[in-house]
Amino acid sequence: MFTRTELEVLTIPQLRNLCQRYGVKPTGSLAYKTSYITTLMTFSAIALKQLEEGRGLRLPSFGNVQAIGTALDEINSPTDEQIALIRISFEGRRMEYPQRYYQEKLLAIYRAKLLLEEVINLLSPL
């Protein structure tokens, strides 16, 4: 991500700021530029190696992706009337209580459906 050349021209405070921005800790003594440079040059490769090893973030199993798909199927699709209510709700219109509770429930289910569809789309090509 960073080249040694672009990092060597920076001062220690600038290198420290870069490490803080990305949340990485310099290796070795904080008094030497090489401690910061080494970390900034290697963190991306280390992150990908950790992914390959299954440490930190990892892909869910095929079964879990299927379970997300099953939940999405169970939610189903909104009816024409529900779509109309969702659209007017997005315009900021709200029903009176106690119907507002169900209106908010419908919106929450619809948002969950959209997010689950996005999850499936993000995980499908992987």
Stockholm file with secondary structure:
# STOCKHOLM 1.0

chainA/1-126         MFTRTELEVLTIPQLRNLCQRYGVKPTGSLAYKTSYITTLMTFSAIALKQLEEGRGLRLPSFGNVQAIGTALDEINSPTDEQIALIRISFEGRRMEYPQRYYQEKLLAIYRAKLLLEEVINLLSPL
#=GR chainA/1-126 SS CCCHHHHHTSCHHHHHHHHHHHTCCCSSCTTSHHHHHHHHHHHHHHHHHHHHHTCSSCCCCHHHHHHHHHHHHHHCCCCHHHHHHHHHHHTTCCCCTTHHHHHHHHHHHHHHHHHHHHHHHHHTTC
#=GC SS_cons         CCCHHHHHTSCHHHHHHHHHHHTCCCSSCTTSHHHHHHHHHHHHHHHHHHHHHTCSSCCCCHHHHHHHHHHHHHHCCCCHHHHHHHHHHHTTCCCCTTHHHHHHHHHHHHHHHHHHHHHHHHHTTC
//
